[in-house]
């Protein structure tokens, strides 16, 4: 079977620039008559970052921060309101529907809930064959061997044991491995891993993460790893971007982020990570309240209503994402105060 060529001189597989996604709210008849301005949910509101080839780039933040929407924009499942996404130097907005369909064989998704993403009426064999039939219809004779090969690579052995089984006939961890196999069967470059272990039992989460890392090395993969759990991100990510209310507030190398977090929101997220010591009590002040409404986000820094260090300028002027040290960027007016 003919597989996509992964070789390129460009260091970045993914380039995101000023990305926005605003979802319009349906207005009522009265609003239309009175000519009221249409409202939008500003799910993603001006995000820029790059993902290097072969790295695991993590996006972390609370629920509602826009992580999954960014992931869907990057793989072409949503159309940006503004901004651009380039994969392998190609702007997705310039592609026709047919060109985008062909491009999708190089970027696949590992979904969060295998019970929801696997069709209960399809056998494991049928589920994994499906993307091959879509993207490689002229190579049908190679499909059965490719399915068995990918099942072995994700640890479902012997593959013949699983081919004719249905999702409900295997365990949750095995279902997640099937989801991984289905994502990898077209030999993609980029994998959107949207909280891929969130629904797995605690006992198998480490095994699944280890599997993902092994597959990254053996298949030369690049991951966009979406999570709300910084403990998980610490295990698998090379770099992390912290997202708050549709904005990137900090990007840094994994070790730098954990050792020297410069944004108060990042500090709060790290302080919330459980510590396996019943005698260690948290002393850091946690942010008050909940993430604001994305329809009408706060002025200035979006985190300022919850920030324990906020000053007047924080509500008046939006901080720019700026580099304070090597490969460490942060959007905070007072980030220098946290540099040790």
Backbone torsions as a table, in degrees:
resi	resn	phi	psi	omega
1	UNK	NA	137.3	-177.8
2	UNK	-81.7	125.9	-176.1
3	UNK	-113.0	155.0	-177.2
4	UNK	-63.5	146.9	176.6
5	UNK	-80.4	128.3	-176.4
6	UNK	-100.1	-0.3	-174.3
7	UNK	-85.0	131.5	177.8
8	UNK	-158.8	151.2	179.9
9	UNK	-80.9	-15.1	-178.9
10	UNK	-73.7	129.7	-179.6
11	UNK	-71.9	-24.8	-176.7
12	UNK	-102.8	126.2	174.3
13	UNK	-81.8	-37.2	-177.8
14	UNK	-123.7	132.1	175.7
15	UNK	-129.8	116.2	-179.0
16	UNK	-110.9	127.1	-176.9
17	UNK	-130.2	119.9	173.0
18	UNK	48.2	44.6	-173.4
19	UNK	-76.4	130.9	176.5
20	UNK	-131.8	144.2	171.0
21	UNK	-141.6	107.3	178.0
22	UNK	-109.9	125.8	178.3
23	UNK	-97.3	120.0	-179.3
24	UNK	-71.2	141.2	174.1
25	UNK	-91.9	136.3	180.0
26	UNK	-67.0	123.5	179.4
27	UNK	-91.3	150.8	-179.3
28	UNK	-83.4	175.9	-179.1
29	UNK	-61.3	-40.9	-178.7
30	UNK	-63.9	-40.5	178.5
31	UNK	-62.3	-38.9	179.6
32	UNK	-66.6	-41.0	-179.1
33	UNK	-65.2	-41.6	-177.2
34	UNK	-82.6	-5.3	177.9
35	UNK	69.1	30.5	-179.4
36	UNK	-70.8	147.2	-178.5
37	UNK	-65.6	136.3	179.6
38	UNK	-66.5	142.6	179.6
39	UNK	-98.3	152.0	179.9
40	UNK	-134.9	145.4	169.1
41	UNK	-87.4	114.6	-175.2
42	UNK	-89.3	75.4	-174.7
43	UNK	-65.5	-42.3	176.2
44	UNK	-131.0	127.9	-168.0
45	UNK	-136.7	64.8	176.6
46	UNK	94.4	66.8	-176.1
47	UNK	-113.8	134.8	177.2
48	UNK	-136.6	132.6	173.5
49	UNK	-168.3	166.9	176.9
50	UNK	-122.4	154.1	172.6
51	UNK	-123.3	120.9	-179.4
52	UNK	-74.8	155.3	176.0
53	UNK	-63.9	133.6	175.2
54	UNK	80.1	5.4	179.8
55	UNK	-103.8	165.4	171.5
56	UNK	-108.0	108.7	179.0
57	UNK	-100.4	122.4	-178.3
58	UNK	-97.9	140.8	169.7
59	UNK	-114.7	118.6	-176.1
60	UNK	-125.3	150.0	178.9
61	UNK	165.2	171.3	179.4
62	UNK	-67.3	163.7	172.6
63	UNK	-60.0	135.2	-178.8
64	UNK	91.9	4.7	-178.4
65	UNK	-84.0	-14.7	176.9
66	UNK	107.8	11.4	-176.2
67	UNK	-61.1	-52.8	-176.9
68	UNK	-66.3	-35.6	178.3
69	UNK	-62.8	-41.0	176.9
70	UNK	-61.9	-43.8	178.3
71	UNK	-59.1	-43.7	-179.4
72	UNK	-67.9	-33.6	176.0
73	UNK	-66.7	-38.8	-176.4
74	UNK	-68.6	-36.0	180.0
75	UNK	-94.1	8.5	173.2
76	UNK	81.4	16.2	177.2
77	UNK	-84.4	-13.8	173.2
78	UNK	-131.0	154.1	177.2
79	UNK	-102.0	128.4	-178.5
80	UNK	-64.1	146.9	169.7
81	UNK	-73.1	-41.9	174.5
82	UNK	-147.3	167.4	176.6
83	UNK	88.3	-176.3	-175.0
84	UNK	-141.8	153.9	171.5
85	UNK	-127.1	123.3	176.5
86	UNK	-113.1	129.4	173.9
87	UNK	-115.6	121.3	-176.7
88	UNK	57.0	33.7	179.1
89	UNK	80.9	0.5	-178.5
90	UNK	-102.9	122.2	177.4
91	UNK	-73.5	119.0	-176.1
92	UNK	-62.1	-28.3	-178.2
93	UNK	-69.6	-15.6	-179.6
94	UNK	-89.7	-5.3	-175.9
95	UNK	-88.6	144.0	171.5
96	UNK	-74.7	169.8	179.9
97	UNK	-58.6	-40.4	-179.8
98	UNK	-68.9	-40.2	177.6
99	UNK	-66.1	-38.8	178.5
100	UNK	-66.8	-38.0	177.9
101	UNK	-61.0	-43.0	178.6
102	UNK	-67.5	-35.5	-180.0
103	UNK	-66.2	-28.9	-175.5
104	UNK	-67.6	-17.6	176.7
105	UNK	-65.5	-20.1	-178.9
106	UNK	-94.9	-1.8	178.5
107	UNK	-142.7	119.8	-174.2
108	UNK	-128.3	171.1	-172.6
109	UNK	-123.2	133.8	166.3
110	UNK	-100.6	112.5	-174.5
111	UNK	-83.1	159.6	-175.3
112	UNK	-70.4	-44.1	-172.2
113	UNK	-113.9	102.3	-178.4
114	UNK	-64.3	-29.1	179.4
115	UNK	-65.3	-30.6	179.6
116	UNK	-88.8	-30.6	-174.8
117	UNK	-89.4	-13.5	175.7
118	UNK	-100.2	131.6	179.4
119	UNK	-70.3	120.2	-177.3
120	UNK	-65.5	-15.5	-179.7
121	UNK	-95.4	0.0	178.9
122	UNK	-108.1	137.6	174.3
123	UNK	-70.6	167.1	177.9
124	UNK	-58.1	-41.3	178.8
125	UNK	-60.8	-45.6	-179.1
126	UNK	-64.5	-39.5	-178.4
127	UNK	-63.9	-40.5	-178.1
128	UNK	-80.8	-29.2	176.4
129	UNK	-67.9	-28.2	-172.0
130	UNK	-54.7	-52.3	178.6
131	UNK	-64.0	-29.9	177.5
132	UNK	-66.5	-40.3	179.2
133	UNK	-66.5	-31.0	179.3
134	UNK	-74.9	-47.3	-170.3
135	UNK	-95.5	-22.4	-179.6
136	UNK	-131.1	58.9	-175.5
137	UNK	-66.9	-21.2	-177.0
138	UNK	-88.9	0.4	-176.3
139	UNK	-122.8	39.5	-172.2
140	UNK	-61.7	-27.9	-178.2
141	UNK	-69.0	-20.7	-180.0
142	UNK	-90.9	-9.8	-173.1
143	UNK	-61.2	-49.0	-177.7
144	UNK	-58.2	-42.4	-179.5
145	UNK	-68.9	-34.2	178.1
146	UNK	-66.5	-39.3	178.1
147	UNK	-62.4	-45.8	179.3
148	UNK	-64.7	-38.6	179.4
149	UNK	-62.1	-46.1	-176.6
150	UNK	-71.1	-31.9	175.4
151	UNK	-63.2	-40.5	176.8
152	UNK	-64.9	-38.7	-178.3
153	UNK	-66.5	-29.0	178.7
154	UNK	-94.4	6.6	173.6
155	UNK	89.3	14.8	176.9
156	UNK	-97.7	86.7	-175.3
157	UNK	-125.7	147.4	-9.4
158	UNK	-69.5	143.3	-175.4
159	UNK	-61.0	-30.1	-178.9
160	UNK	-61.5	-25.9	-179.4
161	UNK	-68.5	-27.7	-173.4
162	UNK	-101.0	-17.3	-169.7
163	UNK	-56.3	-44.1	-175.0
164	UNK	-98.5	9.0	177.6
165	UNK	-85.7	155.3	176.5
166	UNK	-99.5	159.6	-176.3
167	UNK	-53.0	-37.0	-177.6
168	UNK	-72.4	-10.5	-177.8
169	UNK	-93.2	0.3	177.8
170	UNK	-124.7	167.6	-176.3
171	UNK	-75.4	167.8	179.4
172	UNK	-61.6	-41.8	177.6
173	UNK	-64.0	-38.0	177.5
174	UNK	-68.4	-37.4	176.5
175	UNK	-62.0	-39.7	179.0
176	UNK	-65.6	-34.9	175.8
177	UNK	-66.4	-34.5	175.7
178	UNK	-64.4	-41.4	177.5
179	UNK	-61.0	-41.6	177.5
180	UNK	-63.9	-44.0	179.5
181	UNK	-61.3	-43.1	-179.9
182	UNK	-63.5	-36.6	179.0
183	UNK	-69.3	-30.8	-173.7
184	UNK	-95.4	-8.3	-170.3
185	UNK	-65.6	-25.2	178.1
186	UNK	-89.9	5.9	-179.0
187	UNK	55.5	61.7	-178.1
188	UNK	-76.6	166.9	171.5
189	UNK	-88.0	-42.5	-172.0
190	UNK	-115.7	133.2	176.1
191	UNK	-118.8	123.7	169.2
192	UNK	-88.9	107.8	179.7
193	UNK	-102.3	97.3	-174.4
194	UNK	-92.7	91.5	-176.5
195	UNK	46.9	57.4	-168.9
196	UNK	-71.2	-11.7	179.4
197	UNK	-116.0	7.3	-174.5
198	UNK	-62.2	-32.1	-176.7
199	UNK	-95.5	-0.8	-178.7
200	UNK	-84.2	154.6	175.2
201	UNK	-61.8	148.2	-179.9
202	UNK	-56.8	-34.5	-175.7
203	UNK	-66.9	-21.5	-176.9
204	UNK	-111.8	-1.5	-177.4
205	UNK	-62.6	-45.5	-179.7
206	UNK	-62.5	-36.8	178.6
207	UNK	-65.1	-40.1	179.5
208	UNK	-68.1	-39.9	177.3
209	UNK	-64.4	-40.5	177.8
210	UNK	-63.2	-39.3	177.1
211	UNK	-62.5	-44.5	-179.7
212	UNK	-61.7	-39.8	178.6
213	UNK	-68.1	-41.0	177.6
214	UNK	-62.2	-42.1	179.8
215	UNK	-68.0	-35.2	177.2
216	UNK	-58.9	-43.2	-179.0
217	UNK	-71.1	-45.8	-174.7
218	UNK	-73.2	-29.8	-176.8
219	UNK	-108.1	3.5	178.2
220	UNK	58.2	53.7	-176.4
221	UNK	-94.0	159.4	170.4
222	UNK	-122.5	131.1	-178.0
223	UNK	-112.3	137.8	158.9
224	UNK	-103.8	107.8	-172.1
225	UNK	-103.6	112.2	-178.0
226	UNK	-97.8	129.4	-177.6
227	UNK	-156.7	156.9	168.8
228	UNK	-107.1	0.6	-174.0
229	UNK	-109.4	103.7	-178.5
230	UNK	-70.4	-19.7	175.1
231	UNK	-67.1	-40.3	176.2
232	UNK	-68.5	-42.0	179.4
233	UNK	-59.1	-36.1	-179.6
234	UNK	-63.2	-27.2	-176.3
235	UNK	-80.0	-30.5	-168.3
236	UNK	-121.4	-25.0	-169.6
237	UNK	-85.1	149.8	170.7
238	UNK	-92.6	-43.2	175.1
239	UNK	-133.0	157.2	-178.1
240	UNK	-133.9	136.8	169.9
241	UNK	-111.2	128.8	179.9
242	UNK	-96.7	126.0	-174.2
243	UNK	-113.0	134.5	176.5
244	UNK	-139.3	118.4	175.4
245	UNK	50.3	48.2	174.8
246	UNK	82.6	6.0	-178.9
247	UNK	-126.4	142.2	170.0
248	UNK	-79.0	125.8	179.6
249	UNK	-106.7	-18.1	179.4
250	UNK	-163.7	139.8	174.6
251	UNK	-135.5	131.2	179.2
252	UNK	-160.0	162.7	169.5
253	UNK	-58.3	149.7	-175.1
254	UNK	-51.8	-53.8	-176.4
255	UNK	-64.2	-40.3	179.7
256	UNK	-64.8	-40.2	-179.5
257	UNK	-63.0	-43.6	-177.4
258	UNK	-76.4	-31.8	-178.0
259	UNK	-82.8	-36.3	-174.9
260	UNK	-137.8	66.3	175.7
261	UNK	-67.1	131.6	-173.7
262	UNK	-108.4	-11.6	178.3
263	UNK	-103.7	136.5	-179.4
264	UNK	-56.5	-32.5	178.7
265	UNK	-68.6	-42.2	176.5
266	UNK	-61.5	-42.4	178.7
267	UNK	-60.2	-39.4	179.5
268	UNK	-68.0	-41.0	179.0
269	UNK	-63.3	-42.1	-179.9
270	UNK	-68.7	-35.2	178.5
271	UNK	-67.3	-24.2	-178.5
272	UNK	-83.6	-8.9	179.3
273	UNK	-67.9	125.5	-177.9
274	UNK	-61.5	142.9	177.3
275	UNK	-112.0	129.8	-176.7
276	UNK	-76.1	55.9	177.8
277	UNK	-146.5	107.3	-176.3
278	UNK	-65.5	-15.8	-178.0
279	UNK	-92.8	-10.2	-179.4
280	UNK	-91.0	117.6	-178.0
281	UNK	-102.7	143.3	179.8
282	UNK	-73.6	130.3	179.4
283	UNK	-108.3	-17.2	-178.3
284	UNK	-70.8	144.4	177.0
285	UNK	-76.1	124.8	-179.0
286	UNK	-87.2	148.5	179.9
287	UNK	-64.4	141.7	-178.5
288	UNK	-87.1	156.8	174.3
289	UNK	73.5	-165.6	-178.3
290	UNK	-121.6	169.5	179.0
291	UNK	-59.8	131.9	-175.3
292	UNK	-65.5	172.4	-179.3
293	UNK	-72.1	123.4	-179.7
294	UNK	-71.6	-7.4	175.6
295	UNK	-72.8	-38.2	-179.3
296	UNK	-135.6	74.3	-176.5
297	UNK	-66.7	156.9	-179.8
298	UNK	-61.2	152.6	175.3
299	UNK	-73.9	164.7	179.4
300	UNK	64.6	-137.1	175.1
301	UNK	-72.8	126.4	-175.2
302	UNK	-68.9	-17.1	-179.7
303	UNK	-90.7	-6.5	-170.0
304	UNK	-61.6	-32.5	178.8
305	UNK	-63.8	-20.1	-178.0
306	UNK	-111.1	-3.4	-172.6
307	UNK	-83.8	127.8	179.5
308	UNK	-72.8	-11.0	-177.6
309	UNK	-109.8	8.9	-173.3
310	UNK	-64.9	142.1	173.6
311	UNK	-125.9	-179.8	-173.2
312	UNK	-56.7	-41.2	-177.2
313	UNK	-61.8	-26.8	-176.9
314	UNK	-65.6	-31.3	179.3
315	UNK	-89.0	-10.0	-175.5
316	UNK	-105.2	-34.0	-172.8
317	UNK	-129.3	127.3	179.7
318	UNK	-75.1	126.7	179.8
319	UNK	-73.6	140.9	178.2
320	UNK	-86.7	150.5	175.8
321	UNK	-76.1	114.4	-174.5
322	UNK	-132.4	152.4	-178.0
323	UNK	-88.1	120.5	-179.3
324	UNK	-102.3	-23.2	174.5
325	UNK	-150.0	179.0	-175.5
326	UNK	-58.4	117.1	177.6
327	UNK	59.6	26.6	177.6
328	UNK	-128.8	107.1	-179.0
329	UNK	-114.2	147.5	-176.6
330	UNK	-150.2	147.7	177.1
331	UNK	-112.5	84.3	179.2
332	UNK	-154.3	133.9	-179.4
333	UNK	-64.4	-26.7	-173.1
334	UNK	-119.9	28.9	-177.5
335	UNK	-61.8	-32.1	-179.6
336	UNK	-60.8	-26.2	-179.7
337	UNK	-66.7	-19.1	-177.2
338	UNK	-99.6	0.8	177.6
339	UNK	-77.8	124.3	-177.6
340	UNK	-85.1	NA	NA
